Amino acid sequence: MEWIYQAPLLFFSVVFHEFAHGYMAYRRGDDTAYLSGRLTLNPAVHVDLFGTILLPVLCYMSHLPMFGWAKPVPVNPLRLNRPRQDMVAVAAMGPLSNIALALAGVLLLKSVLLASSLLGADNVVLAVKALSFLVTVNLVLAVFNLIPIAPLDGFQIARGLLPYKWAAVYERHVPYGMWIVLGLIVTGIMRYIITLPVALSMLLLAKMGLFTF
């Protein structure tokens, strides 16, 4: 029955991720997300049929870790103050928002453990499970989105940082980007790409006394 708290936490995390993209774009001069009604944390406007509904259901039915995404917010690079540089900031804001949520989860988890004697054993167990999932899933979302393959955020970041000549060569994989991502997922390679950075991040938090496996 863990999906009862995992699904809402995952949904909030991916919605917050997309909101962060739209907010940064708005701050940098592009009001496309605002005008289209997407600059909001209202989950209804961010629902993606496959990524938000079908994929989490498939994960649950297949006994796989809960995962998904929300509908991308619209961003018009031509409306940004400095299109090339600002697109890097807009793209980076998504993974950074997930890292922020993971850190917030860590702090809340620490607070729950400190106040465990006041909350009751059952409530503490549930809170620890839910907050541990919040931390883990947001670290996974951050690492996943930082992979430099289109259409992930890492692609926009890398393209904006590369010299124009190299960026033009790099962009040639764009038509095949989604197929590459799906291939990495189907073959299981994606798990290895994500596992090490997430494990190292959790180990660092544990060494700092902020997180317990």
C-alpha positions as MATLAB code, in Angstrom:
seq = 'MEWIYQAPLLFFSVVFHEFAHGYMAYRRGDDTAYLSGRLTLNPAVHVDLFGTILLPVLCYMSHLPMFGWAKPVPVNPLRLNRPRQDMVAVAAMGPLSNIALALAGVLLLKSVLLASSLLGADNVVLAVKALSFLVTVNLVLAVFNLIPIAPLDGFQIARGLLPYKWAAVYERHVPYGMWIVLGLIVTGIMRYIITLPVALSMLLLAKMGLFTF';
ca = [
       0.000    0.000    0.000;
       3.023    2.303   -0.223;
       1.650    3.787   -3.449;
      -0.943    5.667   -1.350;
       1.735    8.141   -0.234;
       4.290    7.554   -2.997;
       2.011    8.588   -5.875;
       1.051   12.017   -4.401;
       4.665   12.753   -3.439;
       5.898   11.795   -6.907;
       3.144   13.873   -8.515;
       4.008   16.918   -6.412;
       7.714   16.517   -7.186;
       7.262   16.436  -10.972;
       4.747   19.311  -10.866;
       7.161   21.393   -8.772;
       9.899   20.561  -11.299;
       7.838   21.953  -14.197;
       6.686   24.971  -12.191;
      10.355   25.769  -11.491;
      11.108   25.796  -15.232;
       8.212   28.158  -15.887;
       9.083   30.422  -12.970;
      12.695   30.825  -14.098;
      11.580   31.505  -17.667;
       9.178   34.154  -16.349;
      11.952   35.771  -14.320;
      14.132   35.841  -17.443;
      11.523   37.545  -19.640;
       9.363   34.747  -21.093;
       5.749   34.866  -19.926;
       4.569   31.989  -22.167;
       3.935   29.623  -19.244;
       2.134   32.378  -17.331;
      -0.122   33.302  -20.256;
      -0.967   29.647  -20.893;
      -1.988   29.141  -17.259;
       0.914   26.798  -16.516;
       2.777   28.985  -14.007;
       0.969   27.345  -11.106;
       1.273   24.438   -8.695;
      -2.255   23.352   -9.569;
      -1.635   19.684  -10.484;
      -4.560   19.493  -12.912;
      -2.847   21.644  -15.555;
       0.392   19.644  -15.442;
      -1.048   16.155  -15.969;
       0.590   14.128  -18.738;
      -1.489   11.079  -19.671;
       1.469    8.724  -19.897;
       4.084   10.219  -17.571;
       1.738   11.276  -14.759;
      -0.904    8.555  -14.844;
      -0.089    5.475  -16.921;
       3.612    5.154  -16.058;
       3.136    5.288  -12.248;
       0.309    2.750  -12.598;
       2.568    0.476  -14.667;
       5.325    0.883  -12.080;
       2.924   -0.129   -9.321;
       1.526   -3.113  -11.244;
       5.030   -4.272  -12.233;
       6.388   -3.838   -8.685;
       8.926   -1.314   -9.977;
      10.036    1.866   -8.167;
       7.467    4.647   -8.581;
       8.498    7.027  -11.376;
       6.959    9.516  -13.806;
       6.899   13.065  -15.121;
       4.532   15.991  -15.703;
       3.657   17.766  -18.944;
       6.525   20.137  -19.845;
       5.756   23.834  -19.442;
       5.998   25.873  -22.658;
       9.107   28.037  -22.956;
       9.832   30.377  -25.876;
      13.599   31.006  -26.006;
      13.066   34.016  -28.308;
      11.226   35.826  -25.514;
      14.058   35.349  -23.008;
      16.360   38.293  -22.291;
      19.451   36.344  -23.341;
      18.142   33.197  -25.069;
      21.281   31.036  -24.976;
      22.344   31.803  -21.412;
      18.835   31.993  -20.010;
      17.841   28.602  -21.447;
      20.658   27.094  -19.367;
      19.180   28.684  -16.247;
      15.635   27.589  -17.166;
      16.755   23.998  -17.793;
      18.897   23.832  -14.654;
      16.057   25.090  -12.475;
      14.157   21.806  -12.874;
      16.808   19.490  -11.382;
      17.687   22.151   -8.808;
      14.067   22.205   -7.667;
      14.213   18.449   -7.107;
      17.439   18.794   -5.143;
      15.740   21.476   -3.028;
      12.806   19.135   -2.359;
      15.206   16.343   -1.422;
      16.961   18.620    1.071;
      13.610   19.749    2.457;
      12.674   16.080    2.888;
      15.935   15.446    4.726;
      15.296   18.319    7.142;
      11.708   17.198    7.746;
      12.902   13.640    8.322;
      15.439   14.870   10.845;
      12.715   16.856   12.623;
      10.409   13.826   12.749;
      13.130   11.676   14.282;
      13.925   14.333   16.877;
      10.247   14.594   17.811;
       9.554   10.854   17.580;
       8.618   10.561   21.255;
       5.781   13.052   20.712;
       4.381   11.633   17.475;
       3.800    7.980   18.301;
       5.484    4.944   16.783;
       3.018    4.341   13.929;
       3.074    7.965   12.814;
       6.871    8.057   12.930;
       7.196    4.901   10.810;
       4.808    6.284    8.177;
       6.509    9.692    8.141;
       9.973    8.139    7.825;
       8.864    5.963    4.896;
       7.149    8.864    3.123;
       9.983   11.357    3.648;
      12.642    8.791    2.702;
      10.749    8.232   -0.546;
      10.510   12.008   -1.090;
      14.285   12.334   -0.724;
      15.082    9.346   -2.922;
      12.648   10.063   -5.751;
      13.765   13.686   -6.006;
      17.419   12.704   -6.169;
      16.501   10.223   -8.913;
      14.533   12.896  -10.804;
      17.419   15.353  -10.515;
      20.022   12.889  -11.800;
      17.736   11.570  -14.544;
      16.976   15.050  -15.863;
      20.651   16.060  -15.802;
      21.576   13.336  -18.307;
      22.772   15.294  -21.399;
      20.452   13.643  -23.933;
      17.529   15.403  -25.622;
      14.848   16.089  -24.504;
      16.141   16.008  -20.911;
      17.234   19.162  -19.100;
      20.860   18.097  -19.229;
      20.757   18.468  -23.010;
      19.665   22.121  -22.805;
      22.340   22.827  -20.204;
      25.106   21.180  -22.225;
      24.005   22.822  -25.485;
      24.056   26.248  -23.885;
      27.511   25.753  -22.382;
      29.184   24.288  -25.458;
      30.832   26.539  -28.075;
      28.499   27.146  -31.023;
      30.479   24.878  -33.356;
      30.408   21.926  -30.945;
      26.792   22.580  -30.020;
      25.778   22.249  -33.690;
      27.362   18.792  -33.842;
      25.897   17.823  -30.479;
      22.381   18.740  -31.606;
      22.417   16.112  -34.363;
      21.205   13.472  -31.921;
      18.005   15.406  -31.101;
      15.697   13.458  -33.492;
      16.849   10.237  -31.836;
      17.113   11.513  -28.279;
      13.892   10.023  -26.927;
      14.698    6.676  -28.539;
      18.119    6.755  -26.887;
      16.536    7.472  -23.505;
      13.971    4.683  -23.966;
      16.731    2.316  -25.062;
      18.726    3.072  -21.915;
      15.629    2.410  -19.806;
      14.617   -0.826  -21.559;
      18.127   -2.276  -21.472;
      18.532   -1.424  -17.793;
      21.557    0.799  -18.448;
      19.672    3.828  -17.141;
      19.500    2.242  -13.700;
      23.285    2.064  -13.537;
      23.632    5.661  -14.734;
      21.302    6.903  -12.001;
      22.175    4.555   -9.127;
      25.755    5.686   -8.455;
      25.123    9.468   -8.235;
      22.022    8.900   -6.100;
      23.836    6.458   -3.814;
      26.772    8.872   -3.419;
      24.382   11.746   -2.636;
      22.597    9.693    0.019;
      25.929    8.556    1.463;
      27.063   12.186    1.695;
      23.848   13.125    3.502;
      24.344   10.174    5.854;
      27.946   11.209    6.566;
      26.655   14.685    7.430;
      24.215   13.084    9.862;
      21.200   14.285    7.912;
      19.898   11.043    6.465;
      19.610    7.433    7.590;
      19.296    4.585    5.112;
];
